[in-house]
């Protein structure tokens, strides 16, 4: 009887441990799924905050120069930026739309010509056969879709981001004070200091991105004009916008330009690639040391790792907002951990 009771008790204990382990595993899976979903929403929230910071940055410039009321400056900042955006689409939108339409109409024909040209050679035919049989193009498309997918669809995401930006711009103190109220009494002062430092760092990142966009767009446009490329406005804006995505953006921006120039011959393509490379070298040698590194300095390897991780986790917004996320994490780690270490450890 004693042995039977002992064995039954051991069995019940074992069963209890199995249920506990299974429950913990299930909880971890649920938390991971919730984190993945909520992280995408957090990135939309971050995008809204960045736009609000931009609006307030413009308002601060107006306040410093004209000494107007801060609320008036914020309203003018929002209205002027919206009007500038509307004016851009009004004056440039029609032309840009036509150029994008031409680009979409030209690329399929150009790609078909490249395939026919490759099929005429033995090596090219084997390359086409390998790509078709191995499913590489399908895998590439799947990875691209994972990296550049959005949360609710691009238009819905932009609508949500714009609404959040307006709310954050109208009354930022409500949200900052709300976050501070959630902190323990001893951490409130430290929390306010950290939030102010994060705001300053994000402001620097935004300034760097604006300067980089103008730098790349102008130089690329000049280079395309010298080479007498078609769709100069579209290709220059694509290069400037994709420069917001470190490492991968410039490579992606080169693809449509190369595809449009495939009929011009190998020499022209090499010159075009050299021009794009030269623009990136100029940015790395001139604009980044003078501007970007003074704004936000992040190790390139950390940026690449962050882009891959966040891209797989949150799609397009993860790739685009990788640097701000890293900047926020870096600031938090520095303020909460690194500064508390002894000098010898930090050295």
N, C-alpha and C positions, 0 to 999 in steps of 0.2 A: 504493500500500500504506500509505504513511504517513498519507494523508488518511482511508483506511478505518479504520485503527487508532484515529486520533484521534476520528472520529465514533462508533465503537463505544465508546470510553472515555467520551465525553461522554454517550452514551445510558445506559451503565451508571451513571455518576454521577447522571444525572437520575433514573433508576429508583430508585437508592438513596435519593436525597433524597425522592422521592415516598413510598417505603415508610417512611422515618423520619417524615415529616410525618403520614402516615396512622396510624402507630403512636402518635405523640404525641397525635393527636386522639382515637384510641380509648382511650388511657390516661386522658385528661381526662374523657371520657364515663363510663368505669368509676368513676373517683374521684368524680365528681359523683353518680352513682347510689348508690355506697357511702356518701357523705356524707349524702345524703338519708335513707337507711335508718338509718344509725348516729345521725344527729342526732335522730330520733324516739326512739331508745333512750336517748340522752343526756338528753333531756328527762324521760323516766321516771326516770332516775337522779337528776336534779335534784329532781324531785317527792319522791322518797324522802328525799333529803338535807334538803329543807325541813321535812318532817314530823319527821325526826330532830332537827333544830335546835329545832323547837317542843317536842318531848318534853324535850330537855335544858334549854330555857328554863324550862319548868315545874319541872324538877328543881332548877335553880339557885334558884328562888324558895323552894322547900321547904328547901333547904340553908341559905339565908340566914336564914330565919325560925326554923327548928327546930334547926339545927346538927347534922343527921343525917349519916350516912355518904353520900358522893356516889352510890355504887352503889345504896344503899337508896332514895335519893331518885329515881334514874332509874327503878327498878322501880315505885315508887309512882306516879310521873308517868305511865308507860305504862298501868298498870292503871287508875288513876283516869280517864284520858282515854278508855280503851276502855269502862269502866263508864258514864261520862257519855254516851258515844255510844249505848251499848246502852239506857240509860235513856231517852234522847231518843226513840229509835225505839219503845221499849216504851210510853211514855206518850203520845207525840204521833204515832207512826207510823200507828196505825189511823185517827186523825182526818185526818191528812195524806193518807193513801192514799185515803180517801173523797172528800176535797176535790179531789185530782188526778183521780180518776175522774169526779167531777162536771164538772171543767174540761174533760176530754177529751170528755165526752158533750155538753157545752153548746156548745163552740166550733164543731163542724161545722154545727149547726143555726143558730147565729148568723151564720156566714159565708154560709150559703145565704140567710138573710133579707136580708143586705146585698146580695148579688148580685141578688135579686129587686127590692129597693128601687132599686138602680142601673138595672136594666133598665126600670123604669117611667119614667125620664127619658131625654131624648135624649142628653145629655152622658154620663150614666152608662152607657147602652147602648153608646156609642162606646168608652168606656174598657174595658168588658168585652170588646168585640169586638177591640180592639187587643191586649189582654193575651192573648187566646186565639189570635189569628192570628200575633203576633210571636214567640211562644214565650218571652216575658219570664219567665213563671213557671217554666218549665223551666230557663232560664239561672240564675234566682235560686236554685232548688233545687240546681243543680249547684255554684254558688259556696258555698252554705251547707254542702253536704255536704263540700266541700273544706276549708272552714274548721273544721268541727266533727267531722271524722272522727277516729278514734283509731287507735292503732298495731295492736293485736291484738284490738280490741273493748273496750268500756268496762269490763266486768267483769274481763276478763283484765288490762287495764292497771292497774286498781285493785288487783288481787291482787298483781301484780308490784311496784307502788309500795309496798304495805303490807309485803311481805316485805323489800324493800330498806330501808325505814324501820326495821324491827326490827333488821336486821343493822347498819345504821349507828348506831342508838341503842345497841346492845349493846357495840360496840367501835369507836368512831370513830377512835381513835388508830391502829389498824392501817392504815386506808385513808389517813389523812393522812401517816403516816410512809412508807407505800409510795410515795405520790406524790413526797414529798421525796427519797426514795432514788433516784428516776429522774432527778433533776435533776443537772447538773454540780456538782462540789464548790464552785465559787465562787458558784453560784446557790442553794445550799441555804438559807442564812440568809435571803436575800431572798425565796425561795419561801415559807418559813414565815411571814414577816411578811405577805406578800400573802394567803395562805390565812386567816390570822387576821383580816385586814381584810375579806375577802369574807364570812367568817362573821358578823362584827359587822353588816355592811350587810344581809345576808339576815335576821338577827334583827330589825333595825329594820323591814324590809319586812313581815315576818310580823306584828309588833305593829301596824303601820299597817293591815294588811288586817283583822285581828280587830276593831280599833276601828271601822273603816269599815263592816264587816258589821253590827255591833251598831247603829251610828248609823243606817244606812239602813233596816234591818229594823224598828227601833222606830218611827222617824218615819213610815215608809210604813204600818206597821200602824195607828198612831194616825190618820193621814189617811184610810185606808180605813174605819176604824171610824166616824169622823165622817161620812163619805159614805154609810155603811150599805151598803158593797159586800159581795157574797158572797165566800166563799173567802178571807177576810182572812189567815189563817195562811199559806196557799199563796202568795198574791201577795206578802206581805211577805217570806217566805223567798226567793222567786224574785228579788225586788228586791235583797235583801242578798247573795245568792250571786252574782248576775250583776254586782254592783258590783265583784267581784273582777276582772272584765274591764274595764279602763278604756275610756272613750269609747263602745264599742259595747254594753256590758252594760246600762246604764240604758235605752237605746233598745229593746233586745230585751225587757227586763223590762216595758216599758210596753205592748207589743203584746197579751198576753193580757188585761190589765186593760181596755184599750180595746175589745177584741172582746167581752168579757163585758158591757160597758156600752152596746153599740150600740143596744140596744132601749130605753134610757133617754132617748134624745133627744140632740140636738146640744149643748144647753146643758150637760148633765151630763158629756158627753165632754170638753168644753172645760175644765170645772171639774176633772175628773180629771187631764187633761194638765197643767193649771196646778199641781195638787197635787204630781205627780211632779216637775215642773220646779222647784217651790219647795223640795222636799227636796234636789234636786241643787244648787240655789243655796246652801242652808244648808250643805251639805257643803263646797262650794267656798269659801264665805265664812267658815265657822267651823271645821269639822273639819280640812280640808286645811291651812290656814295654821298651826293650833295643833298638829296631830299629823302629818299625812302629810308635809309638807315638811321637818319636823324628822327624820323617819324616812328617807325617800328622796325626793330632788328630781330629777326627770327632765323635760326639756323635752317639752311635749305633742306637738309635731310628730314628735319622735324616737320617742315611744311609738306613735303612729299608724302611722308607717312600719314600725316593728318588728313590730307586730301583723299588718299586711298581709303582710309578707315571711315571718314565721314561720308565719302561718296557712296560707299557700299551700304552705310547705315542710313543715310538720309537723302541720297540722290543728288539732284542739282543744287539744292540749297546747301548741302553739306560741302560740296566742292567749292561753291562760291564763297561761303562764309567760313571756310576753314581757318583762315588767318585770324579773323576776329575771335573765334572760339579759342584758338591757341593763345592769343594775347590775353584773353580773360583768365584762362587757366594759369598761364604763366604769372600774371599779376597776383592771383590768389595764392599760388604756391610761394611766391616771393614774400608776400606780406604775412602769410600765416605760418610759414615753415622756415624759409631760408633766413629771414631776418632774426629769427629766434635762435639760430645756431651760433655757437661760439665762433670767434673770429678765425681761429686756427682751422676749424672744420670748413667754414666758408671759403677760406683760402685754398 
